[in-house]
Amino acid sequence: MEIYRKDYTIKDVQDVYDGPGGLLWEAVMGEQIHSGGPEATDVLAKKLGLKPGMVVADLCSALGAPARHLASKYGVYVKGVDATKTMLKKAIERTKAAKLEHMIEYYEGNVMDLPFKSNSIDVVWGQEAWCYVTDKERLLREAYRVLKPGGKIGFTDWIITGKISQKELEPLYDSMAFPYMESFEGYQALMKKVGFKVLEAIDNTEAFAKHFDQYYEMVTVKMKPDILKNFGPDLYSFAENLVTIWRKAAHNHQVGSGLFIGQKP
């Protein structure tokens, strides 16, 4: 399937997460800002076999909640990379408050050009954020470069999981400022192309759709008064439309989420 792309850039993503959009996403999805919360983080961590002392590069680390979870629970050292100043500032503040700054470093930068030496990282990590990256092959090539031989990549992401037209994708991309989403098969093909051995690939669309049932209820019922009060009617309408169209597409198995584990030979 030919990939449909929109002209959203890193600047558009920064505008979302440096503005009220970032606050709203945290309010709806929690500090980890990905579906499944800490439980989903544990699933990925266990599949990757995280052990104390490992160095993990968290690409698109946002508020740093997964980084803090991994450092405190699994004893790994985390190097978070993110391009949004507001997210990074909050991540650093919350990491200091949690007294984990000796375990976690944050870098402001683009994940397509990582600030790490080749063969220096044990695990490359990502959770439902690479959908914002404009060139996913370049991201995966950088991940491959920085990983030690035998190192692993593990990530989840919002993906295309079924037949969906350009007309149907358009409002989904616009609601999230996505340049494009990769497909379930496409991610595996890219991983192989850059040199990874694909160890596991799981289509989690059924769970993704259930999460959007929860987000829909939170936005339209439980949190509606607070959203209207704190963010105003325009952002409420935007959020209501977003959860409505994504919920429908997920239940139609057109879009969803995937989990991918790969290894550098």
TIKOL-676290 format. One record per residue (C-alpha): residue number from 1; residue in one letter; chain; x, y, z. Coordinates in nm, 2 decimals, decimal comma. Layout:
N
NUM / a / A / X / Y / Z
...
***
This chain:
265
1 / m / A / 0,00 / 0,00 / 0,00
2 / e / A / 0,14 / 0,34 / -0,09
3 / i / A / 0,19 / 0,55 / 0,22
4 / y / A / -0,02 / 0,87 / 0,24
5 / r / A / 0,17 / 1,16 / 0,39
6 / k / A / 0,08 / 1,50 / 0,53
7 / d / A / 0,31 / 1,80 / 0,55
8 / y / A / 0,33 / 1,80 / 0,93
9 / t / A / 0,68 / 1,88 / 1,07
10 / i / A / 0,85 / 1,86 / 1,41
11 / k / A / 0,75 / 2,23 / 1,46
12 / d / A / 0,38 / 2,12 / 1,45
13 / v / A / 0,44 / 1,86 / 1,71
14 / q / A / 0,62 / 2,11 / 1,93
15 / d / A / 0,33 / 2,35 / 1,90
16 / v / A / 0,09 / 2,07 / 2,02
17 / y / A / 0,29 / 1,96 / 2,32
18 / d / A / 0,43 / 2,30 / 2,42
19 / g / A / 0,07 / 2,43 / 2,42
20 / p / A / -0,26 / 2,32 / 2,58
21 / g / A / -0,27 / 2,00 / 2,37
22 / g / A / 0,01 / 1,85 / 2,59
23 / l / A / -0,18 / 1,93 / 2,91
24 / l / A / -0,50 / 1,78 / 2,77
25 / w / A / -0,33 / 1,46 / 2,66
26 / e / A / -0,18 / 1,42 / 3,00
27 / a / A / -0,52 / 1,48 / 3,17
28 / v / A / -0,69 / 1,21 / 2,95
29 / m / A / -0,41 / 0,95 / 2,91
30 / g / A / -0,21 / 1,00 / 3,23
31 / e / A / 0,15 / 1,10 / 3,28
32 / q / A / 0,28 / 0,82 / 3,05
33 / i / A / 0,09 / 0,96 / 2,76
34 / h / A / 0,04 / 0,63 / 2,59
35 / s / A / -0,24 / 0,37 / 2,60
36 / g / A / -0,21 / 0,11 / 2,87
37 / g / A / -0,01 / 0,32 / 3,11
38 / p / A / 0,26 / 0,16 / 3,33
39 / e / A / 0,12 / -0,19 / 3,26
40 / a / A / 0,20 / -0,14 / 2,89
41 / t / A / 0,55 / -0,02 / 2,99
42 / d / A / 0,61 / -0,34 / 3,20
43 / v / A / 0,50 / -0,56 / 2,91
44 / l / A / 0,76 / -0,40 / 2,68
45 / a / A / 1,03 / -0,40 / 2,95
46 / k / A / 0,98 / -0,78 / 3,02
47 / k / A / 0,99 / -0,87 / 2,65
48 / l / A / 1,32 / -0,68 / 2,62
49 / g / A / 1,46 / -0,85 / 2,93
50 / l / A / 1,57 / -0,53 / 3,10
51 / k / A / 1,83 / -0,58 / 3,37
52 / p / A / 2,00 / -0,34 / 3,62
53 / g / A / 2,29 / -0,14 / 3,46
54 / m / A / 2,16 / -0,15 / 3,11
55 / v / A / 2,16 / 0,17 / 2,91
56 / v / A / 1,82 / 0,25 / 2,75
57 / a / A / 1,77 / 0,52 / 2,49
58 / d / A / 1,40 / 0,64 / 2,52
59 / l / A / 1,32 / 0,81 / 2,19
60 / c / A / 1,05 / 1,07 / 2,22
61 / s / A / 1,06 / 1,06 / 2,60
62 / a / A / 0,79 / 1,33 / 2,66
63 / l / A / 0,73 / 1,38 / 3,03
64 / g / A / 0,98 / 1,11 / 3,13
65 / a / A / 0,72 / 0,89 / 3,31
66 / p / A / 0,83 / 0,57 / 3,13
67 / a / A / 1,19 / 0,66 / 3,19
68 / r / A / 1,13 / 0,71 / 3,56
69 / h / A / 0,93 / 0,38 / 3,58
70 / l / A / 1,21 / 0,19 / 3,40
71 / a / A / 1,49 / 0,34 / 3,62
72 / s / A / 1,32 / 0,29 / 3,95
73 / k / A / 1,17 / -0,06 / 3,88
74 / y / A / 1,44 / -0,22 / 3,66
75 / g / A / 1,75 / -0,03 / 3,76
76 / v / A / 1,84 / 0,08 / 3,41
77 / y / A / 2,01 / 0,40 / 3,31
78 / v / A / 1,78 / 0,60 / 3,07
79 / k / A / 1,88 / 0,86 / 2,81
80 / g / A / 1,57 / 1,04 / 2,70
81 / v / A / 1,55 / 1,23 / 2,37
82 / d / A / 1,27 / 1,47 / 2,29
83 / a / A / 1,22 / 1,78 / 2,08
84 / t / A / 0,96 / 1,97 / 2,28
85 / k / A / 1,09 / 2,21 / 2,54
86 / t / A / 0,79 / 2,21 / 2,77
87 / m / A / 0,79 / 1,83 / 2,79
88 / l / A / 1,16 / 1,82 / 2,86
89 / k / A / 1,14 / 2,09 / 3,13
90 / k / A / 0,86 / 1,90 / 3,31
91 / a / A / 1,05 / 1,57 / 3,26
92 / i / A / 1,36 / 1,72 / 3,43
93 / e / A / 1,16 / 1,87 / 3,71
94 / r / A / 0,97 / 1,55 / 3,78
95 / t / A / 1,28 / 1,34 / 3,76
96 / k / A / 1,45 / 1,56 / 4,02
97 / a / A / 1,15 / 1,54 / 4,24
98 / a / A / 1,16 / 1,16 / 4,22
99 / k / A / 1,53 / 1,18 / 4,30
100 / l / A / 1,62 / 0,98 / 3,99
101 / e / A / 1,84 / 1,24 / 3,81
102 / h / A / 2,15 / 1,01 / 3,87
103 / m / A / 1,97 / 0,74 / 3,66
104 / i / A / 1,82 / 0,95 / 3,38
105 / e / A / 1,96 / 1,21 / 3,14
106 / y / A / 1,75 / 1,41 / 2,90
107 / y / A / 1,86 / 1,55 / 2,56
108 / e / A / 1,68 / 1,81 / 2,35
109 / g / A / 1,70 / 1,68 / 1,99
110 / n / A / 1,55 / 1,51 / 1,69
111 / v / A / 1,54 / 1,14 / 1,71
112 / m / A / 1,64 / 1,11 / 1,35
113 / d / A / 1,99 / 1,24 / 1,45
114 / l / A / 2,07 / 1,09 / 1,79
115 / p / A / 2,34 / 1,24 / 2,02
116 / f / A / 2,49 / 0,91 / 2,10
117 / k / A / 2,81 / 0,73 / 1,99
118 / s / A / 2,77 / 0,42 / 1,77
119 / n / A / 2,75 / 0,08 / 1,95
120 / s / A / 2,69 / 0,25 / 2,29
121 / i / A / 2,33 / 0,16 / 2,38
122 / d / A / 2,19 / -0,17 / 2,51
123 / v / A / 1,82 / -0,10 / 2,43
124 / v / A / 1,64 / 0,15 / 2,21
125 / w / A / 1,29 / 0,22 / 2,34
126 / g / A / 0,98 / 0,40 / 2,22
127 / q / A / 0,61 / 0,41 / 2,32
128 / e / A / 0,34 / 0,54 / 2,08
129 / a / A / 0,53 / 0,85 / 1,97
130 / w / A / 0,71 / 0,76 / 1,65
131 / c / A / 0,39 / 0,82 / 1,46
132 / y / A / 0,51 / 1,19 / 1,48
133 / v / A / 0,84 / 1,12 / 1,31
134 / t / A / 0,86 / 1,23 / 0,95
135 / d / A / 1,12 / 0,96 / 0,84
136 / k / A / 1,08 / 0,64 / 1,03
137 / e / A / 1,34 / 0,45 / 0,82
138 / r / A / 1,60 / 0,72 / 0,92
139 / l / A / 1,49 / 0,68 / 1,29
140 / l / A / 1,54 / 0,30 / 1,27
141 / r / A / 1,88 / 0,35 / 1,10
142 / e / A / 1,99 / 0,57 / 1,39
143 / a / A / 1,86 / 0,32 / 1,64
144 / y / A / 2,06 / 0,05 / 1,47
145 / r / A / 2,37 / 0,27 / 1,47
146 / v / A / 2,37 / 0,34 / 1,84
147 / l / A / 2,28 / -0,01 / 1,96
148 / k / A / 2,56 / -0,24 / 2,07
149 / p / A / 2,59 / -0,57 / 1,87
150 / g / A / 2,32 / -0,79 / 2,01
151 / g / A / 2,13 / -0,49 / 2,15
152 / k / A / 1,75 / -0,48 / 2,11
153 / i / A / 1,50 / -0,23 / 1,99
154 / g / A / 1,15 / -0,24 / 2,14
155 / f / A / 0,86 / 0,00 / 2,06
156 / t / A / 0,49 / 0,04 / 2,04
157 / d / A / 0,33 / 0,28 / 1,79
158 / w / A / 0,00 / 0,39 / 1,64
159 / i / A / -0,02 / 0,21 / 1,30
160 / i / A / -0,24 / 0,13 / 1,01
161 / t / A / -0,38 / -0,21 / 1,06
162 / g / A / -0,64 / -0,25 / 0,78
163 / k / A / -0,78 / -0,10 / 0,46
164 / i / A / -0,82 / 0,28 / 0,50
165 / s / A / -0,85 / 0,54 / 0,23
166 / q / A / -0,67 / 0,87 / 0,20
167 / k / A / -1,00 / 1,05 / 0,26
168 / e / A / -1,04 / 0,85 / 0,59
169 / l / A / -0,68 / 0,91 / 0,70
170 / e / A / -0,69 / 1,28 / 0,64
171 / p / A / -0,90 / 1,38 / 0,95
172 / l / A / -0,71 / 1,13 / 1,17
173 / y / A / -0,37 / 1,28 / 1,07
174 / d / A / -0,50 / 1,63 / 1,11
175 / s / A / -0,64 / 1,57 / 1,46
176 / m / A / -0,29 / 1,45 / 1,57
177 / a / A / -0,05 / 1,65 / 1,35
178 / f / A / 0,08 / 1,31 / 1,22
179 / p / A / 0,30 / 1,33 / 0,91
180 / y / A / 0,20 / 0,96 / 0,85
181 / m / A / 0,16 / 0,63 / 1,02
182 / e / A / 0,34 / 0,32 / 0,93
183 / s / A / 0,15 / -0,01 / 0,87
184 / f / A / 0,19 / -0,33 / 1,08
185 / e / A / 0,37 / -0,50 / 0,79
186 / g / A / 0,56 / -0,18 / 0,69
187 / y / A / 0,73 / -0,14 / 1,02
188 / q / A / 0,86 / -0,50 / 1,01
189 / a / A / 0,98 / -0,45 / 0,65
190 / l / A / 1,17 / -0,13 / 0,76
191 / m / A / 1,32 / -0,30 / 1,06
192 / k / A / 1,46 / -0,58 / 0,83
193 / k / A / 1,57 / -0,33 / 0,57
194 / v / A / 1,80 / -0,14 / 0,81
195 / g / A / 1,94 / -0,47 / 0,95
196 / f / A / 1,73 / -0,57 / 1,25
197 / k / A / 1,62 / -0,93 / 1,31
198 / v / A / 1,25 / -0,91 / 1,39
199 / l / A / 1,19 / -1,11 / 1,70
200 / e / A / 0,83 / -1,03 / 1,77
201 / a / A / 0,55 / -0,82 / 1,61
202 / i / A / 0,20 / -0,80 / 1,78
203 / d / A / -0,11 / -0,63 / 1,65
204 / n / A / -0,27 / -0,47 / 1,96
205 / t / A / -0,56 / -0,30 / 1,78
206 / e / A / -0,83 / -0,47 / 1,98
207 / a / A / -0,69 / -0,34 / 2,31
208 / f / A / -0,63 / 0,00 / 2,14
209 / a / A / -1,00 / 0,02 / 2,05
210 / k / A / -1,09 / -0,05 / 2,41
211 / h / A / -0,86 / 0,22 / 2,53
212 / f / A / -1,04 / 0,47 / 2,30
213 / d / A / -1,37 / 0,36 / 2,45
214 / q / A / -1,22 / 0,48 / 2,78
215 / y / A / -1,09 / 0,80 / 2,63
216 / y / A / -1,43 / 0,87 / 2,47
217 / e / A / -1,61 / 0,83 / 2,80
218 / m / A / -1,35 / 1,04 / 2,98
219 / v / A / -1,37 / 1,33 / 2,73
220 / t / A / -1,74 / 1,33 / 2,66
221 / v / A / -1,87 / 1,24 / 3,02
222 / k / A / -1,63 / 1,23 / 3,31
223 / m / A / -1,39 / 1,51 / 3,22
224 / k / A / -1,62 / 1,72 / 3,00
225 / p / A / -1,70 / 1,99 / 3,27
226 / d / A / -1,33 / 2,02 / 3,36
227 / i / A / -1,22 / 2,04 / 2,99
228 / l / A / -1,47 / 2,31 / 2,92
229 / k / A / -1,37 / 2,50 / 3,22
230 / n / A / -0,99 / 2,47 / 3,19
231 / f / A / -0,95 / 2,46 / 2,81
232 / g / A / -1,26 / 2,62 / 2,66
233 / p / A / -1,53 / 2,50 / 2,42
234 / d / A / -1,31 / 2,50 / 2,11
235 / l / A / -1,05 / 2,26 / 2,25
236 / y / A / -1,34 / 2,05 / 2,39
237 / s / A / -1,50 / 2,02 / 2,05
238 / f / A / -1,16 / 1,93 / 1,90
239 / a / A / -1,10 / 1,66 / 2,17
240 / e / A / -1,45 / 1,52 / 2,13
241 / n / A / -1,41 / 1,49 / 1,75
242 / l / A / -1,06 / 1,33 / 1,79
243 / v / A / -1,17 / 1,05 / 2,03
244 / t / A / -1,48 / 0,99 / 1,82
245 / i / A / -1,31 / 0,94 / 1,48
246 / w / A / -1,01 / 0,74 / 1,63
247 / r / A / -1,25 / 0,52 / 1,82
248 / k / A / -1,45 / 0,44 / 1,51
249 / a / A / -1,14 / 0,37 / 1,30
250 / a / A / -1,00 / 0,15 / 1,57
251 / h / A / -1,32 / -0,06 / 1,60
252 / n / A / -1,32 / -0,09 / 1,22
253 / h / A / -0,97 / -0,23 / 1,25
254 / q / A / -0,83 / 0,04 / 1,02
255 / v / A / -0,59 / 0,19 / 1,27
256 / g / A / -0,45 / 0,06 / 1,60
257 / s / A / -0,13 / 0,00 / 1,78
258 / g / A / 0,15 / -0,25 / 1,73
259 / l / A / 0,44 / -0,38 / 1,94
260 / f / A / 0,77 / -0,46 / 1,78
261 / i / A / 1,09 / -0,62 / 1,91
262 / g / A / 1,41 / -0,64 / 1,71
263 / q / A / 1,77 / -0,73 / 1,76
264 / k / A / 2,09 / -0,60 / 1,61
265 / p / A / 2,31 / -0,89 / 1,51
***
